[in-house]
Amino acid sequence: MASYTSNYGGGYRSSSQGFGYKSWNYHALKNLRKISPTVQNHLKRVYLSLSAALVAAAVGVYLHLLWNIGGLLTGLAFMGSIIWLMSIPPYSYNENKRVMLLMAAALLNGASIGPLVDIVINIDPRVLATAFIGTGLAFVCFSGAAILARRREFIFLGGLLGSGISILLWLQFASALFGGSSSIHMFEMLVGMSRFA
């Protein structure tokens, strides 16, 4: 418990404190010291669960495209699963239940935005692939930064620079493969220069 307090600047969250209790302060956010191994392990698990939720949302979109299941009902079920997830206390014996609820919420959210994705596919299918791969690359870069960084400022710097450069590399590859336009080239140049400025 002492490592939690020293890393986040807050105290133990008891069950009597309600939702929204702040267990950190602004000075803990500005803390750029070394990362303890427990915090680094926690960051790895957070980014792994976010990546799994991205895959579950993609499965939800795919299920909507196959069977047209997305809509108001899946949106309400998504809200219900999120409320249920937030009401379960974060103890170790509830961890599997919370992960399953997160995956269910991500799947339902993917099915809920399925009609929007269907419209985007009808307009230009390359947008969907670019958005999915760009999001996946951002998660991979932030996970890599969380695994390799020993200080907090390198997580911010490495994650942002790595994801930006990876997305630029993907755009370059996609424009070479599918035929690019001058606007994509200008976007790559401007964003690339801003990354290195």
C-alpha positions as CSV (number, residue, x, y, z in Angstrom):
1,M,0.0,0.0,0.0
2,A,2.9,2.3,0.6
3,S,4.0,2.0,-3.0
4,Y,0.6,3.0,-4.2
5,T,0.6,6.1,-1.9
6,S,4.1,7.1,-3.0
7,N,3.3,6.6,-6.7
8,Y,-0.1,8.2,-6.9
9,G,0.0,10.7,-4.0
10,G,-3.2,9.5,-2.5
11,G,-4.5,7.2,0.1
12,Y,-6.4,4.0,0.2
13,R,-9.8,4.1,-1.3
14,S,-12.2,2.5,1.2
15,S,-15.6,1.1,0.3
16,S,-17.3,3.9,2.2
17,Q,-16.0,6.5,-0.2
18,G,-18.3,7.1,-3.2
19,F,-17.6,7.0,-6.9
20,G,-15.5,9.9,-8.1
21,Y,-13.3,10.0,-5.0
22,K,-9.9,11.5,-6.1
23,S,-7.0,9.3,-5.0
24,W,-4.4,11.4,-6.8
25,N,-3.5,15.1,-7.0
26,Y,-2.0,17.4,-9.6
27,H,1.5,17.0,-8.1
28,A,1.4,13.3,-8.7
29,L,0.6,13.9,-12.3
30,K,3.6,16.1,-12.7
31,N,5.8,13.5,-11.0
32,L,8.4,12.5,-13.6
33,R,10.6,10.3,-11.4
34,K,11.5,6.7,-12.0
35,I,8.7,4.2,-12.4
36,S,8.5,1.4,-9.9
37,P,8.1,-2.2,-11.3
38,T,4.6,-2.5,-9.9
39,V,3.5,0.7,-11.7
40,Q,5.2,-0.5,-14.9
41,N,3.4,-3.9,-14.6
42,H,0.1,-2.1,-14.1
43,L,0.7,0.0,-17.2
44,K,1.4,-3.1,-19.2
45,R,-1.9,-4.6,-18.0
46,V,-3.8,-1.4,-18.8
47,Y,-2.6,-1.2,-22.4
48,L,-3.1,-4.9,-22.9
49,S,-6.7,-4.6,-21.7
50,L,-7.3,-1.6,-24.0
51,S,-5.9,-3.5,-26.9
52,A,-8.2,-6.4,-26.1
53,A,-11.1,-4.0,-25.9
54,L,-10.2,-2.6,-29.4
55,V,-10.3,-6.2,-30.8
56,A,-13.6,-6.8,-29.1
57,A,-15.0,-3.6,-30.5
58,A,-13.8,-4.7,-34.0
59,V,-15.6,-8.0,-33.5
60,G,-18.8,-6.1,-32.6
61,V,-18.5,-4.0,-35.8
62,Y,-18.0,-7.2,-37.8
63,L,-21.0,-8.8,-36.2
64,H,-23.1,-5.8,-37.1
65,L,-21.9,-6.0,-40.7
66,L,-22.8,-9.7,-40.8
67,W,-26.1,-9.7,-39.0
68,N,-27.1,-6.1,-38.7
69,I,-27.4,-6.3,-34.9
70,G,-26.3,-2.7,-34.0
71,G,-28.6,0.0,-33.0
72,L,-30.4,1.5,-30.0
73,L,-30.7,-1.8,-28.1
74,T,-26.9,-2.5,-28.2
75,G,-26.3,1.1,-27.3
76,L,-28.5,0.8,-24.2
77,A,-26.9,-2.6,-23.4
78,F,-23.5,-0.9,-23.7
79,M,-24.5,1.9,-21.2
80,G,-25.9,-0.8,-18.8
81,S,-22.7,-2.8,-19.0
82,I,-20.5,0.3,-18.3
83,I,-22.7,1.2,-15.3
84,W,-22.5,-2.4,-14.1
85,L,-18.7,-2.3,-14.5
86,M,-18.3,0.9,-12.6
87,S,-20.4,-0.4,-9.7
88,I,-18.2,-3.4,-9.1
89,P,-15.4,-2.7,-6.6
90,P,-11.9,-3.1,-8.0
91,Y,-10.7,-6.0,-5.8
92,S,-8.7,-8.9,-7.0
93,Y,-11.5,-11.4,-6.6
94,N,-13.6,-9.3,-9.0
95,E,-11.0,-8.9,-11.7
96,N,-12.2,-11.6,-14.1
97,K,-15.8,-10.3,-13.8
98,R,-14.6,-6.8,-14.5
99,V,-12.5,-7.9,-17.6
100,M,-15.5,-9.8,-19.0
101,L,-17.7,-6.8,-18.5
102,L,-15.2,-4.6,-20.2
103,M,-15.0,-6.9,-23.2
104,A,-18.8,-7.1,-23.4
105,A,-19.1,-3.3,-23.2
106,A,-16.5,-3.0,-26.0
107,L,-18.3,-5.6,-28.2
108,L,-21.6,-3.8,-27.6
109,N,-20.0,-0.5,-28.4
110,G,-18.6,-1.8,-31.6
111,A,-22.0,-3.2,-32.6
112,S,-23.6,0.2,-31.7
113,I,-21.2,2.1,-34.0
114,G,-21.6,-0.5,-36.7
115,P,-24.2,1.5,-38.7
116,L,-21.7,4.4,-38.8
117,V,-18.9,2.1,-39.9
118,D,-21.2,0.7,-42.6
119,I,-21.8,4.2,-43.9
120,V,-18.0,4.9,-43.9
121,I,-17.4,1.6,-45.8
122,N,-19.9,2.7,-48.4
123,I,-18.1,6.0,-48.9
124,D,-14.4,4.9,-48.7
125,P,-13.3,1.6,-47.2
126,R,-9.7,2.7,-46.8
127,V,-10.7,5.1,-44.0
128,L,-11.8,2.2,-41.8
129,A,-8.5,0.3,-42.3
130,T,-6.5,3.4,-41.7
131,A,-8.4,4.2,-38.5
132,F,-8.2,0.7,-37.1
133,I,-4.5,0.2,-37.9
134,G,-3.7,3.7,-36.6
135,T,-5.4,3.0,-33.3
136,G,-3.7,-0.4,-33.1
137,L,-0.3,1.2,-33.7
138,A,-0.9,3.8,-31.1
139,F,-1.7,1.1,-28.5
140,V,1.4,-0.9,-29.5
141,C,3.6,2.2,-29.2
142,F,2.3,3.2,-25.8
143,S,2.6,-0.4,-24.6
144,G,6.2,-0.5,-25.8
145,A,6.9,2.8,-24.1
146,A,5.3,1.5,-20.9
147,I,7.4,-1.7,-21.1
148,L,10.7,-0.1,-21.9
149,A,10.6,3.3,-20.2
150,R,12.2,3.6,-16.8
151,R,11.1,7.2,-16.2
152,R,7.7,8.8,-16.6
153,E,8.7,11.4,-19.1
154,F,9.9,8.8,-21.5
155,I,6.5,7.1,-21.5
156,F,4.9,10.4,-22.7
157,L,7.6,11.2,-25.2
158,G,8.1,7.6,-26.5
159,G,4.5,6.9,-26.8
160,L,3.6,10.1,-28.7
161,L,6.6,10.0,-30.9
162,G,6.4,6.3,-31.6
163,S,2.7,6.4,-32.5
164,G,3.1,9.4,-34.7
165,I,6.0,8.0,-36.6
166,S,4.3,4.6,-36.9
167,I,1.1,6.2,-38.3
168,L,3.2,8.2,-40.8
169,L,4.9,5.0,-41.9
170,W,1.6,3.3,-42.3
171,L,0.3,6.3,-44.4
172,Q,3.4,6.1,-46.6
173,F,2.9,2.4,-47.1
174,A,-0.8,2.8,-47.8
175,S,-0.2,5.6,-50.3
176,A,2.4,3.6,-52.1
177,L,0.2,0.5,-52.2
178,F,-3.1,2.2,-53.1
179,G,-1.9,5.2,-54.9
180,G,-1.6,8.4,-53.0
181,S,-2.5,12.0,-53.6
182,S,-0.6,15.2,-53.1
183,S,-2.7,16.0,-50.1
184,I,-1.6,12.8,-48.3
185,H,2.0,13.7,-49.2
186,M,1.6,17.3,-47.8
187,F,0.0,15.8,-44.6
188,E,2.9,13.4,-44.2
189,M,5.4,16.2,-44.6
190,L,3.7,18.6,-42.2
191,V,3.1,16.0,-39.5
192,G,6.5,14.6,-39.9
193,M,8.1,18.0,-39.5
194,S,6.0,18.8,-36.5
195,R,7.1,15.5,-34.9
196,F,10.7,16.4,-35.2
197,A,10.5,20.1,-34.4
